[in-house]
Amino acid sequence: MLVRYPTFDLSTSSPQWGDNAEAVVIINAGGIIPAAIERFLIRVMRQAKKLLDPVADAELIADIETFNKQEGQHLKLHNEYLLWLRDNGYPRIFEFEATFEADLQEFLATKPLDWNLAYSEGFESTGCAMAEAWIDGGIAEVCGDHGSAPMRLWMWHLAEEFEHRAVVHRVLERLYGPDRAFELRKAGAEFNRPHSHGHAEQAAAYMHEVNRAGMTPAEVEASVEREHAAQVDMARVYGDTLEWVFQPGYDPAQVEPPRDYEAILAMYTPAS
């Protein structure tokens, strides 16, 4: 794993950066999740690191440190993404991130470490499962993207999510053993996925409302139909990957990399 420092000039793009406006809203609304949850992940992993053996777990500790630095870059660029959305037609977007982050702060304050690690693995397993659809272009195709800066940001992000896909999984197994880790990751995914998705749906509803202001009833109806079609198309390109985490033998380290994974990372990896 490496820490990379790419830049993406979002000012070259409109928030309607793809031909399929309704699909683009779904992606943009998902932008409320990364910065908040990555701040959460960094804090959880710092807590977990304190329970590891500095000698026996030296390699895992080093991976946690790289993981946290990567997540720090992700949250920085996704905060810029939200600022760009706020300043280009969606002034309330940070309200939806704040509501999501308030939940995460409550989890940190009231839930034990194993619960927070399970929630974290629910998120990390989702990134691993979704990576191929993003990295190999399925999501870009659904959105009607033409190489925009927002899509390039997401593709870089998902490539790094795939790169560090096994770190939280390994921490869970190291601290709680394979059997308990299996139960935790199932519970974490079952809770995390609808929880984070529900917050993103609220942001999407707001963004659709903004976009549909001034439309005729017939135009709104057509937009709603395109929104539903986009959701179906996204589910199609993900396939059954989101079910991996519920299998007893799931090991993210063994997941086959997406076709374009190394090429995307190479675009942002400094020359040695």
Number of C-alpha atoms within 10 A of each C-alpha: 10 15 17 17 12 14 10 15 12 18 11 10 13 15 20 17 22 23 14 19 19 25 25 26 25 22 17 23 26 19 21 28 20 21 24 22 21 21 19 19 25 20 15 19 22 14 13 20 19 10 12 16 11 13 8 9 15 12 10 19 22 13 18 21 15 17 24 21 15 23 25 17 18 26 19 15 21 21 19 16 22 21 15 18 22 15 13 13 14 18 14 14 22 17 12 20 24 14 13 20 20 13 14 20 15 10 16 16 9 11 12 10 15 19 17 23 24 26 27 26 30 24 24 26 31 22 21 26 24 23 28 25 22 25 27 16 18 17 27 23 18 20 25 16 20 12 11 17 19 24 25 17 20 20 24 22 26 26 26 25 23 26 21 25 25 20 20 28 25 19 23 22 16 15 15 14 12 16 10 13 23 22 13 23 28 20 17 23 24 16 15 20 16 12 14 18 14 13 19 23 17 14 26 23 14 18 22 20 12 12 18 16 9 10 11 10 10 9 12 17 13 11 19 15 12 16 20 12 15 21 14 12 18 19 16 13 18 17 13 11 17 17 14 17 24 16 10 13 10 15 15 22 16 8 14 8 16 15 12 14 21 13 12 19 19 11 11 14 14 12 5 3
